[in-house]
Amino acid sequence: MRDDFGAFTARDAVILAVGPDNREAFVRYWKSEHLPFTGLPDPGHVVASLYKQEVKVFRLGRMPALLVVDKKGFIRYSHYGRSMSDIPANKEILDLLDMLNLEIDP
Amino acid sequence: MDWANSELMTTTAVGLPAPDFVLTDIEGDSIRLSDYRGYRNVMLVFLRGFL
């Protein structure tokens, strides 16, 4: 996703990345990796729960999830990973953003 | 369909309004999802965690 950050931004998208780690650890990691996205620590899992991010208790981890919200505030895409590495391809999201940007308000 | 999936379908299903929220970013600024309405498409990514 970092590689295509420019492509996402060019399509009027902002990337909000919500993570379960405590704020201090999250900020340390985010800055060490120089990640360009908006990093949002959610150690209380409030937003993760709101959006039903799945927790695999016995694997001691959260599954990745990605949703796309359009400019009207509607969910237009959701992908809930079934494994730690189950994330959608960037192209799928880029194509969706292209479609959303073609929509014209009535 | 079990209860968990039913709730998922009714609260975060495609086509429904995205639940609003506010979180503090790494710079200490408040970020509210609805602030992007009319302005940006939002890719909401839920991470696995770094630790």
Backbone of each chain as nested JSON, in Angstrom:
{
  "chains": [
    {"id": "A", "residues": [
      {"number": 1, "name": "MET", "atoms": {"N": [0.826, -1.198, 0.0], "CA": [0.0, 0.0, 0.0], "C": [0.862, 1.249, 0.0]}},
      {"number": 2, "name": "ARG", "atoms": {"N": [2.025, 1.161, 0.677], "CA": [2.901, 2.319, 0.704], "C": [3.394, 2.652, -0.705]}},
      {"number": 3, "name": "ASP", "atoms": {"N": [3.661, 1.592, -1.488], "CA": [4.181, 1.8, -2.837], "C": [3.22, 2.576, -3.717]}},
      {"number": 4, "name": "ASP", "atoms": {"N": [1.939, 2.369, -3.501], "CA": [0.932, 3.034, -4.33], "C": [0.299, 4.226, -3.629]}},
      {"number": 5, "name": "PHE", "atoms": {"N": [0.935, 4.721, -2.598], "CA": [0.354, 5.827, -1.838], "C": [0.019, 7.004, -2.738]}},
      {"number": 6, "name": "GLY", "atoms": {"N": [0.925, 7.325, -3.641], "CA": [0.681, 8.431, -4.56], "C": [-0.527, 8.181, -5.444]}},
      {"number": 7, "name": "ALA", "atoms": {"N": [-0.672, 6.933, -5.881], "CA": [-1.801, 6.58, -6.74], "C": [-3.125, 6.711, -5.981]}},
      {"number": 8, "name": "PHE", "atoms": {"N": [-3.124, 6.326, -4.737], "CA": [-4.349, 6.463, -3.93], "C": [-4.665, 7.938, -3.701]}},
      {"number": 9, "name": "THR", "atoms": {"N": [-3.658, 8.698, -3.358], "CA": [-3.852, 10.122, -3.085], "C": [-4.343, 10.862, -4.317]}},
      {"number": 10, "name": "ALA", "atoms": {"N": [-3.812, 10.469, -5.479], "CA": [-4.222, 11.105, -6.731], "C": [-5.695, 10.839, -7.044]}},
      {"number": 11, "name": "ARG", "atoms": {"N": [-6.241, 9.81, -6.418], "CA": [-7.653, 9.47, -6.629], "C": [-8.516, 10.017, -5.498]}},
      {"number": 12, "name": "ASP", "atoms": {"N": [-8.014, 11.08, -4.855], "CA": [-8.809, 11.751, -3.819], "C": [-9.085, 10.857, -2.612]}},
      {"number": 13, "name": "ALA", "atoms": {"N": [-8.147, 9.944, -2.32], "CA": [-8.345, 9.06, -1.175], "C": [-7.4, 9.431, -0.042]}},
      {"number": 14, "name": "VAL", "atoms": {"N": [-7.905, 9.306, 1.165], "CA": [-7.069, 9.436, 2.348], "C": [-7.041, 8.062, 2.999]}},
      {"number": 15, "name": "ILE", "atoms": {"N": [-5.887, 7.648, 3.486], "CA": [-5.749, 6.332, 4.102], "C": [-5.656, 6.504, 5.612]}},
      {"number": 16, "name": "LEU", "atoms": {"N": [-6.672, 6.001, 6.304], "CA": [-6.689, 6.04, 7.769], "C": [-6.39, 4.63, 8.265]}},
      {"number": 17, "name": "ALA", "atoms": {"N": [-5.28, 4.471, 8.959], "CA": [-4.857, 3.153, 9.422], "C": [-5.061, 3.055, 10.928]}},
      {"number": 18, "name": "VAL", "atoms": {"N": [-5.954, 2.18, 11.343], "CA": [-6.313, 2.007, 12.752], "C": [-5.597, 0.793, 13.303]}},
      {"number": 19, "name": "GLY", "atoms": {"N": [-4.898, 0.97, 14.423], "CA": [-4.13, -0.147, 14.967], "C": [-4.431, -0.407, 16.433]}},
      {"number": 20, "name": "PRO", "atoms": {"N": [-4.276, -1.665, 16.88], "CA": [-4.656, -2.052, 18.239], "C": [-3.598, -1.808, 19.308]}},
      {"number": 21, "name": "ASP", "atoms": {"N": [-2.384, -1.447, 18.904], "CA": [-1.315, -1.305, 19.889], "C": [-1.489, -0.048, 20.726]}},
      {"number": 22, "name": "ASN", "atoms": {"N": [-0.834, -0.028, 21.883], "CA": [-0.919, 1.163, 22.731], "C": [-0.279, 2.343, 21.993]}},
      {"number": 23, "name": "ARG", "atoms": {"N": [-0.664, 3.537, 22.376], "CA": [-0.272, 4.735, 21.645], "C": [1.242, 4.864, 21.522]}},
      {"number": 24, "name": "GLU", "atoms": {"N": [1.949, 4.623, 22.606], "CA": [3.4, 4.823, 22.588], "C": [4.062, 3.893, 21.569]}},
      {"number": 25, "name": "ALA", "atoms": {"N": [3.682, 2.634, 21.593], "CA": [4.253, 1.661, 20.667], "C": [3.859, 1.987, 19.235]}},
      {"number": 26, "name": "PHE", "atoms": {"N": [2.615, 2.387, 19.065], "CA": [2.125, 2.723, 17.736], "C": [2.904, 3.892, 17.171]}},
      {"number": 27, "name": "VAL", "atoms": {"N": [3.042, 4.955, 17.911], "CA": [3.733, 6.143, 17.418], "C": [5.198, 5.832, 17.111]}},
      {"number": 28, "name": "ARG", "atoms": {"N": [5.812, 5.048, 17.996], "CA": [7.221, 4.697, 17.796], "C": [7.397, 3.944, 16.483]}},
      {"number": 29, "name": "TYR", "atoms": {"N": [6.549, 2.962, 16.273], "CA": [6.63, 2.166, 15.046], "C": [6.343, 3.022, 13.83]}},
      {"number": 30, "name": "TRP", "atoms": {"N": [5.294, 3.819, 13.903], "CA": [4.868, 4.623, 12.755], "C": [5.978, 5.554, 12.3]}},
      {"number": 31, "name": "LYS", "atoms": {"N": [6.605, 6.202, 13.259], "CA": [7.648, 7.173, 12.91], "C": [8.919, 6.466, 12.451]}},
      {"number": 32, "name": "SER", "atoms": {"N": [9.204, 5.301, 13.007], "CA": [10.41, 4.594, 12.59], "C": [10.28, 4.089, 11.155]}},
      {"number": 33, "name": "GLU", "atoms": {"N": [9.076, 3.773, 10.744], "CA": [8.834, 3.282, 9.397], "C": [8.547, 4.414, 8.413]}},
      {"number": 34, "name": "HIS", "atoms": {"N": [8.415, 5.628, 8.904], "CA": [8.12, 6.789, 8.051], "C": [6.9, 6.535, 7.168]}},
      {"number": 35, "name": "LEU", "atoms": {"N": [5.863, 5.999, 7.76], "CA": [4.663, 5.67, 6.992], "C": [3.895, 6.946, 6.639]}},
      {"number": 36, "name": "PRO", "atoms": {"N": [3.464, 7.067, 5.394], "CA": [2.818, 8.306, 4.952], "C": [1.327, 8.383, 5.287]}},
      {"number": 37, "name": "PHE", "atoms": {"N": [0.741, 7.26, 5.73], "CA": [-0.694, 7.268, 5.994], "C": [-0.99, 7.948, 7.32]}},
      {"number": 38, "name": "THR", "atoms": {"N": [-2.267, 8.196, 7.555], "CA": [-2.697, 8.739, 8.835], "C": [-2.792, 7.594, 9.836]}},
      {"number": 39, "name": "GLY", "atoms": {"N": [-1.958, 7.622, 10.85], "CA": [-1.907, 6.544, 11.835], "C": [-2.815, 6.856, 13.02]}},
      {"number": 40, "name": "LEU", "atoms": {"N": [-3.694, 5.922, 13.345], "CA": [-4.675, 6.142, 14.407], "C": [-4.626, 5.003, 15.422]}},
      {"number": 41, "name": "PRO", "atoms": {"N": [-3.908, 5.201, 16.516], "CA": [-3.906, 4.17, 17.561], "C": [-5.3, 4.001, 18.151]}},
      {"number": 42, "name": "ASP", "atoms": {"N": [-5.702, 2.785, 18.339], "CA": [-7.022, 2.464, 18.892], "C": [-6.851, 1.371, 19.948]}},
      {"number": 43, "name": "PRO", "atoms": {"N": [-6.072, 1.669, 21.002], "CA": [-5.748, 0.623, 21.974], "C": [-6.964, 0.1, 22.724]}},
      {"number": 44, "name": "GLY", "atoms": {"N": [-8.012, 0.896, 22.786], "CA": [-9.236, 0.433, 23.427], "C": [-10.109, -0.376, 22.5]}},
      {"number": 45, "name": "HIS", "atoms": {"N": [-9.662, -0.53, 21.247], "CA": [-10.379, -1.325, 20.241], "C": [-11.802, -0.828, 20.01]}},
      {"number": 46, "name": "VAL", "atoms": {"N": [-12.016, 0.453, 20.228], "CA": [-13.377, 1.003, 20.102], "C": [-13.812, 0.995, 18.634]}},
      {"number": 47, "name": "VAL", "atoms": {"N": [-12.955, 1.559, 17.786], "CA": [-13.316, 1.636, 16.369], "C": [-13.203, 0.265, 15.726]}},
      {"number": 48, "name": "ALA", "atoms": {"N": [-12.214, -0.508, 16.131], "CA": [-12.074, -1.865, 15.593], "C": [-13.335, -2.675, 15.882]}},
      {"number": 49, "name": "SER", "atoms": {"N": [-13.871, -2.526, 17.069], "CA": [-15.101, -3.242, 17.416], "C": [-16.288, -2.691, 16.64]}},
      {"number": 50, "name": "LEU", "atoms": {"N": [-16.328, -1.378, 16.494], "CA": [-17.422, -0.737, 15.754], "C": [-17.501, -1.279, 14.323]}},
      {"number": 51, "name": "TYR", "atoms": {"N": [-16.335, -1.519, 13.741], "CA": [-16.277, -2.021, 12.38], "C": [-16.055, -3.524, 12.308]}},
      {"number": 52, "name": "LYS", "atoms": {"N": [-16.191, -4.18, 13.444], "CA": [-16.207, -5.649, 13.504], "C": [-14.914, -6.299, 13.005]}},
      {"number": 53, "name": "GLN", "atoms": {"N": [-13.768, -5.669, 13.309], "CA": [-12.522, -6.34, 12.961], "C": [-12.426, -7.621, 13.764]}},
      {"number": 54, "name": "GLU", "atoms": {"N": [-12.108, -8.713, 13.09], "CA": [-12.122, -10.02, 13.72], "C": [-10.846, -10.259, 14.523]}},
      {"number": 55, "name": "VAL", "atoms": {"N": [-11.036, -10.893, 15.68], "CA": [-9.903, -11.265, 16.526], "C": [-9.83, -12.777, 16.588]}},
      {"number": 56, "name": "LYS", "atoms": {"N": [-8.705, -13.315, 16.247], "CA": [-8.493, -14.765, 16.358], "C": [-7.824, -15.013, 17.695]}},
      {"number": 57, "name": "VAL", "atoms": {"N": [-8.627, -15.376, 18.676], "CA": [-8.114, -15.47, 20.05], "C": [-6.949, -16.439, 20.152]}},
      {"number": 58, "name": "PHE", "atoms": {"N": [-7.097, -17.599, 19.561], "CA": [-6.068, -18.623, 19.743], "C": [-4.823, -18.349, 18.914]}},
      {"number": 59, "name": "ARG", "atoms": {"N": [-4.928, -17.461, 17.921], "CA": [-3.74, -17.063, 17.179], "C": [-3.213, -15.744, 17.711]}},
      {"number": 60, "name": "LEU", "atoms": {"N": [-3.861, -15.259, 18.766], "CA": [-3.418, -14.036, 19.434], "C": [-3.222, -12.882, 18.456]}},
      {"number": 61, "name": "GLY", "atoms": {"N": [-4.154, -12.707, 17.557], "CA": [-3.989, -11.601, 16.615], "C": [-5.297, -11.129, 16.032]}},
      {"number": 62, "name": "ARG", "atoms": {"N": [-5.23, -9.951, 15.436], "CA": [-6.392, -9.413, 14.743], "C": [-6.202, -9.618, 13.253]}},
      {"number": 63, "name": "MET", "atoms": {"N": [-7.293, -9.918, 12.602], "CA": [-7.242, -10.083, 11.162], "C": [-7.299, -8.704, 10.501]}},
      {"number": 64, "name": "PRO", "atoms": {"N": [-6.585, -8.531, 9.394], "CA": [-6.649, -7.233, 8.71], "C": [-8.026, -7.022, 8.085]}},
      {"number": 65, "name": "ALA", "atoms": {"N": [-8.405, -5.785, 7.947], "CA": [-9.67, -5.448, 7.291], "C": [-9.482, -4.12, 6.582]}},
      {"number": 66, "name": "LEU", "atoms": {"N": [-10.178, -3.974, 5.466], "CA": [-10.106, -2.724, 4.718], "C": [-11.502, -2.379, 4.229]}},
      {"number": 67, "name": "LEU", "atoms": {"N": [-11.907, -1.146, 4.456], "CA": [-13.179, -0.655, 3.948], "C": [-12.925, 0.634, 3.178]}},
      {"number": 68, "name": "VAL", "atoms": {"N": [-13.769, 0.876, 2.186], "CA": [-13.709, 2.135, 1.453], "C": [-15.016, 2.881, 1.675]}},
      {"number": 69, "name": "VAL", "atoms": {"N": [-14.889, 4.116, 2.112], "CA": [-16.051, 4.971, 2.362], "C": [-16.04, 6.075, 1.317]}},
      {"number": 70, "name": "ASP", "atoms": {"N": [-17.161, 6.267, 0.619], "CA": [-17.176, 7.277, -0.43], "C": [-17.377, 8.669, 0.164]}},
      {"number": 71, "name": "LYS", "atoms": {"N": [-17.388, 9.683, -0.704], "CA": [-17.466, 11.067, -0.236], "C": [-18.823, 11.416, 0.366]}},
      {"number": 72, "name": "LYS", "atoms": {"N": [-19.781, 10.548, 0.148], "CA": [-21.089, 10.779, 0.779], "C": [-21.174, 10.085, 2.134]}},
      {"number": 73, "name": "GLY", "atoms": {"N": [-20.126, 9.362, 2.496], "CA": [-20.118, 8.697, 3.789], "C": [-20.667, 7.28, 3.792]}},
      {"number": 74, "name": "PHE", "atoms": {"N": [-20.809, 6.665, 2.609], "CA": [-21.338, 5.314, 2.526], "C": [-20.203, 4.303, 2.315]}},
      {"number": 75, "name": "ILE", "atoms": {"N": [-20.349, 3.146, 2.942], "CA": [-19.404, 2.058, 2.74], "C": [-19.634, 1.496, 1.338]}},
      {"number": 76, "name": "ARG", "atoms": {"N": [-18.588, 1.482, 0.542], "CA": [-18.715, 0.995, -0.828], "C": [-17.949, -0.298, -1.059]}},
      {"number": 77, "name": "TYR", "atoms": {"N": [-17.142, -0.679, -0.099], "CA": [-16.317, -1.884, -0.233], "C": [-15.873, -2.31, 1.148]}},
      {"number": 78, "name": "SER", "atoms": {"N": [-15.846, -3.611, 1.36], "CA": [-15.264, -4.098, 2.611], "C": [-14.567, -5.427, 2.333]}},
      {"number": 79, "name": "HIS", "atoms": {"N": [-13.44, -5.599, 2.97], "CA": [-12.701, -6.861, 2.885], "C": [-12.229, -7.201, 4.281]}},
      {"number": 80, "name": "TYR", "atoms": {"N": [-12.711, -8.332, 4.786], "CA": [-12.277, -8.794, 6.101], "C": [-11.38, -10.004, 5.887]}},
      {"number": 81, "name": "GLY", "atoms": {"N": [-10.106, -9.863, 6.211], "CA": [-9.146, -10.922, 5.943], "C": [-9.411, -12.175, 6.769]}},
      {"number": 82, "name": "ARG", "atoms": {"N": [-9.177, -13.322, 6.147], "CA": [-9.358, -14.599, 6.853], "C": [-8.046, -15.094, 7.42]}},
      {"number": 83, "name": "SER", "atoms": {"N": [-6.971, -14.394, 7.083], "CA": [-5.667, -14.724, 7.647], "C": [-4.883, -13.426, 7.763]}},
      {"number": 84, "name": "MET", "atoms": {"N": [-3.741, -13.511, 8.426], "CA": [-2.931, -12.313, 8.656], "C": [-2.501, -11.654, 7.35]}},
      {"number": 85, "name": "SER", "atoms": {"N": [-2.349, -12.444, 6.307], "CA": [-1.844, -11.898, 5.05], "C": [-2.941, -11.708, 4.003]}},
      {"number": 86, "name": "ASP", "atoms": {"N": [-4.169, -11.901, 4.401], "CA": [-5.294, -11.811, 3.465], "C": [-5.733, -10.358, 3.327]}},
      {"number": 87, "name": "ILE", "atoms": {"N": [-5.089, -9.647, 2.401], "CA": [-5.44, -8.255, 2.138], "C": [-5.702, -8.092, 0.647]}},
      {"number": 88, "name": "PRO", "atoms": {"N": [-6.588, -7.182, 0.259], "CA": [-6.89, -7.037, -1.16], "C": [-5.718, -6.431, -1.927]}},
      {"number": 89, "name": "ALA", "atoms": {"N": [-5.675, -6.715, -3.225], "CA": [-4.642, -6.139, -4.079], "C": [-4.894, -4.651, -4.255]}},
      {"number": 90, "name": "ASN", "atoms": {"N": [-3.811, -3.89, -4.335], "CA": [-3.956, -2.44, -4.5], "C": [-4.788, -2.097, -5.733]}},
      {"number": 91, "name": "LYS", "atoms": {"N": [-4.614, -2.855, -6.815], "CA": [-5.306, -2.55, -8.064], "C": [-6.821, -2.59, -7.875]}},
      {"number": 92, "name": "GLU", "atoms": {"N": [-7.267, -3.521, -7.081], "CA": [-8.715, -3.633, -6.857], "C": [-9.248, -2.336, -6.237]}},
      {"number": 93, "name": "ILE", "atoms": {"N": [-8.5, -1.797, -5.294], "CA": [-8.933, -0.57, -4.624], "C": [-8.783, 0.631, -5.56]}},
      {"number": 94, "name": "LEU", "atoms": {"N": [-7.704, 0.655, -6.309], "CA": [-7.498, 1.766, -7.238], "C": [-8.617, 1.811, -8.277]}},
      {"number": 95, "name": "ASP", "atoms": {"N": [-8.999, 0.651, -8.781], "CA": [-10.084, 0.597, -9.767], "C": [-11.4, 1.067, -9.135]}},
      {"number": 96, "name": "LEU", "atoms": {"N": [-11.632, 0.678, -7.901], "CA": [-12.845, 1.121, -7.213], "C": [-12.855, 2.638, -7.051]}},
      {"number": 97, "name": "LEU", "atoms": {"N": [-11.737, 3.193, -6.667], "CA": [-11.654, 4.65, -6.494], "C": [-11.907, 5.366, -7.822]}},
      {"number": 98, "name": "ASP", "atoms": {"N": [-11.385, 4.798, -8.903], "CA": [-11.645, 5.385, -10.22], "C": [-13.148, 5.402, -10.497]}},
      {"number": 99, "name": "MET", "atoms": {"N": [-13.82, 4.323, -10.148], "CA": [-15.257, 4.24, -10.375], "C": [-15.992, 5.266, -9.504]}},
      {"number": 100, "name": "LEU", "atoms": {"N": [-15.612, 5.356, -8.248], "CA": [-16.278, 6.303, -7.347], "C": [-16.108, 7.74, -7.835]}},
      {"number": 101, "name": "ASN", "atoms": {"N": [-14.938, 8.035, -8.344], "CA": [-14.668, 9.404, -8.781], "C": [-15.408, 9.762, -10.065]}},
      {"number": 102, "name": "LEU", "atoms": {"N": [-15.917, 8.745, -10.756], "CA": [-16.695, 9.005, -11.965], "C": [-18.16, 9.258, -11.653]}},
      {"number": 103, "name": "GLU", "atoms": {"N": [-18.576, 8.922, -10.441], "CA": [-19.973, 9.102, -10.078], "C": [-20.266, 10.592, -9.982]}},
      {"number": 104, "name": "ILE", "atoms": {"N": [-21.432, 10.948, -10.546], "CA": [-21.803, 12.358, -10.566], "C": [-22.985, 12.563, -9.649]}},
      {"number": 105, "name": "ASP", "atoms": {"N": [-22.951, 13.593, -8.827], "CA": [-24.077, 13.893, -7.96], "C": [-25.266, 14.332, -8.788]}},
      {"number": 106, "name": "PRO", "atoms": {"N": [-26.478, 13.876, -8.417], "CA": [-27.682, 14.277, -9.149], "C": [-27.992, 15.741, -8.944]}}
    ]},
    {"id": "B", "residues": [
      {"number": 1, "name": "MET", "atoms": {"N": [-26.677, -18.454, 9.055], "CA": [-25.759, -17.356, 9.363], "C": [-25.762, -17.158, 10.875]}},
      {"number": 2, "name": "ASP", "atoms": {"N": [-24.576, -17.153, 11.506], "CA": [-24.557, -17.023, 12.956], "C": [-24.722, -15.56, 13.355]}},
      {"number": 3, "name": "TRP", "atoms": {"N": [-24.885, -15.36, 14.642], "CA": [-25.209, -14.038, 15.173], "C": [-24.151, -13.012, 14.808]}},
      {"number": 4, "name": "ALA", "atoms": {"N": [-22.864, -13.403, 14.932], "CA": [-21.786, -12.444, 14.679], "C": [-21.85, -11.96, 13.244]}},
      {"number": 5, "name": "ASN", "atoms": {"N": [-22.05, -12.86, 12.317], "CA": [-22.113, -12.457, 10.927], "C": [-23.356, -11.627, 10.646]}},
      {"number": 6, "name": "SER", "atoms": {"N": [-24.447, -11.948, 11.309], "CA": [-25.669, -11.168, 11.11], "C": [-25.449, -9.733, 11.523]}},
      {"number": 7, "name": "GLU", "atoms": {"N": [-24.792, -9.557, 12.671], "CA": [-24.556, -8.202, 13.147], "C": [-23.622, -7.463, 12.202]}},
      {"number": 8, "name": "LEU", "atoms": {"N": [-22.641, -8.185, 11.685], "CA": [-21.719, -7.575, 10.743], "C": [-22.482, -7.076, 9.538]}},
      {"number": 9, "name": "MET", "atoms": {"N": [-23.399, -7.905, 9.028], "CA": [-24.118, -7.539, 7.833], "C": [-25.002, -6.321, 8.096]}},
      {"number": 10, "name": "THR", "atoms": {"N": [-25.499, -6.161, 9.29], "CA": [-26.427, -5.062, 9.514], "C": [-25.736, -3.764, 9.914]}},
      {"number": 11, "name": "THR", "atoms": {"N": [-24.511, -3.826, 10.396], "CA": [-23.908, -2.586, 10.866], "C": [-22.768, -2.087, 9.999]}},
      {"number": 12, "name": "THR", "atoms": {"N": [-22.123, -2.92, 9.239], "CA": [-21.025, -2.438, 8.412], "C": [-21.158, -2.952, 6.98]}},
      {"number": 13, "name": "ALA", "atoms": {"N": [-22.372, -3.217, 6.54], "CA": [-22.568, -3.768, 5.213], "C": [-22.337, -2.703, 4.154]}},
      {"number": 14, "name": "VAL", "atoms": {"N": [-21.857, -3.17, 2.99], "CA": [-21.656, -2.288, 1.855], "C": [-22.996, -1.651, 1.489]}},
      {"number": 15, "name": "GLY", "atoms": {"N": [-22.957, -0.36, 1.256], "CA": [-24.165, 0.363, 0.89], "C": [-24.776, 1.135, 2.046]}},
      {"number": 16, "name": "LEU", "atoms": {"N": [-24.356, 0.81, 3.26], "CA": [-24.878, 1.51, 4.426], "C": [-23.939, 2.652, 4.826]}},
      {"number": 17, "name": "PRO", "atoms": {"N": [-24.449, 3.634, 5.582], "CA": [-23.555, 4.701, 6.047], "C": [-22.458, 4.147, 6.942]}},
      {"number": 18, "name": "ALA", "atoms": {"N": [-21.255, 4.66, 6.784], "CA": [-20.15, 4.223, 7.625], "C": [-20.322, 4.823, 9.019]}},
      {"number": 19, "name": "PRO", "atoms": {"N": [-20.241, 3.988, 10.056], "CA": [-20.344, 4.518, 11.418], "C": [-19.278, 5.57, 11.671]}},
      {"number": 20, "name": "ASP", "atoms": {"N": [-19.683, 6.7, 12.222], "CA": [-18.723, 7.767, 12.461], "C": [-17.899, 7.469, 13.709]}},
      {"number": 21, "name": "PHE", "atoms": {"N": [-16.707, 8.034, 13.755], "CA": [-15.857, 7.864, 14.919], "C": [-14.848, 9.003, 14.959]}},
      {"number": 22, "name": "VAL", "atoms": {"N": [-14.197, 9.154, 16.097], "CA": [-13.101, 10.11, 16.21], "C": [-11.955, 9.448, 16.963]}},
      {"number": 23, "name": "LEU", "atoms": {"N": [-10.758, 9.559, 16.437], "CA": [-9.548, 9.046, 17.08], "C": [-8.464, 10.117, 17.022]}},
      {"number": 24, "name": "THR", "atoms": {"N": [-7.477, 9.987, 17.875], "CA": [-6.362, 10.936, 17.875], "C": [-5.199, 10.347, 17.1]}},
      {"number": 25, "name": "ASP", "atoms": {"N": [-4.694, 11.086, 16.103], "CA": [-3.616, 10.527, 15.294], "C": [-2.276, 10.651, 16.019]}},
      {"number": 26, "name": "ILE", "atoms": {"N": [-1.211, 10.214, 15.348], "CA": [0.091, 10.166, 16.012], "C": [0.658, 11.55, 16.303]}},
      {"number": 27, "name": "GLU", "atoms": {"N": [0.105, 12.567, 15.668], "CA": [0.56, 13.935, 15.924], "C": [-0.272, 14.615, 17.006]}},
      {"number": 28, "name": "GLY", "atoms": {"N": [-1.28, 13.91, 17.506], "CA": [-2.134, 14.487, 18.541], "C": [-3.361, 15.206, 18.028]}},
      {"number": 29, "name": "ASP", "atoms": {"N": [-3.61, 15.126, 16.727], "CA": [-4.784, 15.779, 16.146], "C": [-5.98, 14.842, 16.133]}},
      {"number": 30, "name": "SER", "atoms": {"N": [-7.167, 15.404, 16.367], "CA": [-8.395, 14.609, 16.314], "C": [-8.782, 14.377, 14.868]}},
      {"number": 31, "name": "ILE", "atoms": {"N": [-9.035, 13.153, 14.552], "CA": [-9.449, 12.769, 13.203], "C": [-10.84, 12.166, 13.293]}},
      {"number": 32, "name": "ARG", "atoms": {"N": [-11.797, 12.814, 12.641], "CA": [-13.187, 12.333, 12.635], "C": [-13.522, 11.9, 11.227]}},
      {"number": 33, "name": "LEU", "atoms": {"N": [-14.084, 10.702, 11.102], "CA": [-14.382, 10.158, 9.774], "C": [-15.268, 11.105, 8.972]}},
      {"number": 34, "name": "SER", "atoms": {"N": [-16.277, 11.652, 9.592], "CA": [-17.251, 12.472, 8.866], "C": [-16.657, 13.8, 8.377]}},
      {"number": 35, "name": "ASP", "atoms": {"N": [-15.501, 14.163, 8.866], "CA": [-14.847, 15.389, 8.38], "C": [-14.451, 15.271, 6.917]}},
      {"number": 36, "name": "TYR", "atoms": {"N": [-14.348, 14.013, 6.439], "CA": [-13.926, 13.812, 5.062], "C": [-15.098, 13.809, 4.091]}},
      {"number": 37, "name": "ARG", "atoms": {"N": [-16.317, 13.908, 4.634], "CA": [-17.49, 13.852, 3.77], "C": [-17.487, 15.029, 2.803]}},
      {"number": 38, "name": "GLY", "atoms": {"N": [-17.73, 14.698, 1.52], "CA": [-17.736, 15.73, 0.495], "C": [-16.354, 16.172, 0.069]}},
      {"number": 39, "name": "TYR", "atoms": {"N": [-15.354, 15.51, 0.57], "CA": [-13.977, 15.995, 0.427], "C": [-13.024, 14.903, -0.051]}},
      {"number": 40, "name": "ARG", "atoms": {"N": [-13.091, 13.74, 0.549], "CA": [-12.183, 12.647, 0.235], "C": [-12.9, 11.303, 0.298]}},
      {"number": 41, "name": "ASN", "atoms": {"N": [-12.466, 10.377, -0.566], "CA": [-12.794, 8.964, -0.349], "C": [-11.889, 8.503, 0.797]}},
      {"number": 42, "name": "VAL", "atoms": {"N": [-12.391, 7.628, 1.625], "CA": [-11.599, 7.176, 2.778], "C": [-11.324, 5.685, 2.673]}},
      {"number": 43, "name": "MET", "atoms": {"N": [-10.059, 5.337, 2.758], "CA": [-9.669, 3.938, 2.874], "C": [-9.41, 3.698, 4.352]}},
      {"number": 44, "name": "LEU", "atoms": {"N": [-10.27, 2.903, 4.963], "CA": [-10.168, 2.628, 6.386], "C": [-9.514, 1.263, 6.546]}},
      {"number": 45, "name": "VAL", "atoms": {"N": [-8.284, 1.279, 7.036], "CA": [-7.488, 0.059, 7.132], "C": [-7.353, -0.335, 8.604]}},
      {"number": 46, "name": "PHE", "atoms": {"N": [-7.728, -1.549, 8.914], "CA": [-7.568, -2.06, 10.266], "C": [-6.356, -2.98, 10.291]}},
      {"number": 47, "name": "LEU", "atoms": {"N": [-5.374, -2.585, 11.085], "CA": [-4.104, -3.277, 11.097], "C": [-4.132, -4.488, 12.031]}},
      {"number": 48, "name": "ARG", "atoms": {"N": [-3.158, -5.37, 11.795], "CA": [-3.015, -6.553, 12.643], "C": [-2.408, -6.195, 13.986]}},
      {"number": 49, "name": "GLY", "atoms": {"N": [-1.627, -5.159, 14.015], "CA": [-0.845, -4.855, 15.219], "C": [0.624, -5.141, 14.95]}},
      {"number": 50, "name": "PHE", "atoms": {"N": [1.487, -4.345, 15.544], "CA": [2.916, -4.46, 15.284], "C": [3.615, -5.354, 16.286]}},
      {"number": 51, "name": "LEU", "atoms": {"N": [3.023, -5.457, 17.452], "CA": [3.7, -6.167, 18.536], "C": [3.354, -7.65, 18.531]}}
    ]}
  ]
}
